Amino acid sequence: MTRIGLISDTHSYLDEAVFRHFEKCDEIWHAGDFGDGVAEKFKAFKKLKGVYGNIDDPVIRNEFPEQLVFMCEEVKVMMRHIGGSPPKYNPETRKELKLHQPQLFISGHSHILKVIYDDSINCLHMNPGAAGKHGWHKMRTLIRFTIDGKNMKDCEVIELGKR
């Protein structure tokens, strides 16, 4: 069983409450737009996986890829910052989803929290919304969930407060 803290679009702002919410998580997954200093704080706290976002500088882009495809337990995961969501994926993401056939697709960028199952490709899509203070979202959000074998469960949406 792997407990995951999923976050995106921090834009250089990291609310201290995130550490409390992710305390029992085994890994933190960041879906891009880290900004300055966020990756270092997370790496000092927990195992971190992530992708770079459109605002990230060359330092982040050298450490994190544009796309990650990996296994977590028995679930194939694909993560990209800009991807769209069911059924309106961007063309590159649509191509990559067809190629990799993940059971879980994670994206950020939109600042809109979504957890949607896409029956057409048998894939759960998650976007944790935005946890930072930059952007047009009204509420800062993140997600906690568990992967146990091939089961994704115990999904919790956490509101951090108004932007």
C-alpha positions as CSV (number, residue, x, y, z in Angstrom):
1,M,0.0,0.0,0.0
2,T,1.3,3.4,-1.0
3,R,-0.2,6.6,0.3
4,I,0.2,9.6,-2.1
5,G,0.0,13.3,-1.6
6,L,-0.8,14.9,-4.9
7,I,-0.2,18.6,-5.5
8,S,0.2,21.0,-8.4
9,D,0.6,24.7,-9.3
10,T,2.4,25.8,-6.1
11,H,4.0,28.7,-8.0
12,S,6.7,29.2,-5.4
13,Y,4.2,29.2,-2.5
14,L,4.0,26.3,0.0
15,D,1.5,26.5,2.8
16,E,3.0,24.9,5.9
17,A,-0.3,23.0,6.4
18,V,0.7,20.9,3.4
19,F,3.3,19.1,5.5
20,R,0.7,18.2,8.1
21,H,-1.7,16.9,5.4
22,F,1.1,14.9,3.8
23,E,2.6,13.6,7.0
24,K,1.3,10.0,6.6
25,C,1.9,9.9,2.9
26,D,4.7,7.7,1.5
27,E,5.3,9.9,-1.6
28,I,4.5,13.3,-2.8
29,W,3.7,13.7,-6.5
30,H,3.8,17.3,-7.9
31,A,2.1,17.8,-11.3
32,G,4.2,20.9,-12.3
33,D,4.6,24.6,-11.8
34,F,6.7,24.2,-8.7
35,G,8.2,27.6,-8.7
36,D,11.2,28.5,-6.5
37,G,12.2,26.5,-3.4
38,V,9.2,24.1,-3.4
39,A,11.0,21.0,-4.7
40,E,13.8,21.3,-2.2
41,K,11.3,21.5,0.7
42,F,9.4,18.5,-0.4
43,K,12.6,16.4,-1.1
44,A,13.7,17.1,2.5
45,F,10.3,15.9,3.7
46,K,9.3,12.8,1.6
47,K,10.1,11.0,-1.6
48,L,9.1,13.3,-4.5
49,K,8.1,12.6,-8.0
50,G,7.1,15.4,-10.4
51,V,7.1,17.0,-13.8
52,Y,8.0,20.5,-14.7
53,G,5.3,23.1,-15.6
54,N,5.2,26.0,-18.0
55,I,6.4,28.5,-15.3
56,D,9.3,26.4,-14.1
57,D,12.9,27.6,-14.7
58,P,15.8,25.6,-16.2
59,V,16.9,24.3,-12.8
60,I,13.5,22.5,-12.3
61,R,13.4,21.5,-16.0
62,N,16.8,19.8,-15.6
63,E,15.6,17.8,-12.5
64,F,12.1,16.9,-13.5
65,P,10.9,15.7,-17.0
66,E,7.9,17.0,-19.0
67,Q,6.3,13.6,-18.6
68,L,6.7,10.7,-16.2
69,V,5.4,7.2,-16.8
70,F,5.9,4.8,-13.9
71,M,4.4,2.0,-11.9
72,C,3.1,2.5,-8.4
73,E,2.4,-0.9,-7.1
74,E,0.3,-2.5,-10.0
75,V,-1.0,0.8,-11.4
76,K,0.6,2.4,-14.4
77,V,0.7,6.2,-13.9
78,M,1.3,8.9,-16.5
79,M,1.9,12.5,-15.3
80,R,2.1,15.7,-17.4
81,H,1.6,19.3,-16.4
82,I,-0.5,20.3,-19.4
83,G,-2.8,17.5,-20.6
84,G,-6.4,18.5,-20.6
85,S,-9.0,16.2,-19.2
86,P,-11.6,13.8,-20.4
87,P,-12.7,13.9,-23.1
88,K,-10.7,17.0,-24.2
89,Y,-7.1,16.0,-23.9
90,N,-4.6,18.1,-25.9
91,P,-3.2,16.3,-29.0
92,E,0.2,15.4,-27.5
93,T,-1.4,14.0,-24.4
94,R,-4.0,12.0,-26.4
95,K,-1.1,10.4,-28.4
96,E,0.8,9.6,-25.1
97,L,-2.2,8.1,-23.4
98,K,-2.8,5.8,-26.4
99,L,0.9,4.8,-26.4
100,H,1.3,4.2,-22.7
101,Q,-2.3,3.1,-21.7
102,P,-2.0,4.1,-18.0
103,Q,-4.6,3.4,-15.4
104,L,-4.0,6.8,-13.8
105,F,-3.4,10.0,-15.7
106,I,-2.3,13.1,-13.6
107,S,-2.2,16.6,-14.8
108,G,-2.1,20.2,-13.4
109,H,-2.1,23.5,-15.2
110,S,-5.8,24.3,-15.3
111,H,-6.0,25.2,-11.5
112,I,-9.3,23.2,-11.6
113,L,-9.6,20.2,-9.3
114,K,-10.9,17.1,-11.1
115,V,-11.2,13.4,-10.4
116,I,-12.9,11.8,-13.4
117,Y,-12.9,8.3,-14.8
118,D,-12.5,8.1,-18.5
119,D,-14.4,5.0,-19.6
120,S,-13.2,5.4,-23.2
121,I,-9.6,4.6,-22.2
122,N,-10.2,2.9,-18.9
123,C,-8.2,5.5,-17.0
124,L,-8.7,7.6,-13.9
125,H,-7.8,11.3,-14.4
126,M,-6.7,13.4,-11.4
127,N,-5.9,17.1,-11.3
128,P,-5.3,18.4,-7.8
129,G,-6.2,22.0,-8.6
130,A,-3.7,24.6,-7.5
131,A,-2.1,24.8,-4.1
132,G,-0.4,28.2,-4.6
133,K,-1.6,31.7,-4.4
134,H,-0.9,32.7,-8.1
135,G,-3.7,32.2,-10.6
136,W,-7.4,32.6,-11.0
137,H,-8.6,29.8,-8.7
138,K,-10.5,30.8,-5.5
139,M,-9.6,27.8,-3.2
140,R,-6.2,26.2,-2.8
141,T,-6.5,22.4,-3.0
142,L,-4.6,19.1,-3.0
143,I,-5.5,15.4,-3.0
144,R,-4.5,12.5,-0.9
145,F,-5.2,8.9,-2.0
146,T,-3.9,5.4,-1.7
147,I,-2.8,2.8,-4.3
148,D,-3.1,-0.7,-2.9
149,G,-2.0,-3.3,-5.6
150,K,-4.2,-2.3,-8.5
151,N,-6.8,-0.5,-6.5
152,M,-6.9,3.3,-6.2
153,K,-8.9,4.3,-3.1
154,D,-9.4,6.6,-0.2
155,C,-9.3,9.7,-2.3
156,E,-9.6,12.9,-0.2
157,V,-9.8,16.4,-1.5
158,I,-8.3,18.9,0.9
159,E,-9.0,22.6,0.9
160,L,-6.1,24.8,2.1
161,G,-8.0,28.0,2.2
162,K,-8.7,30.9,-0.1
163,R,-6.1,32.1,-2.5
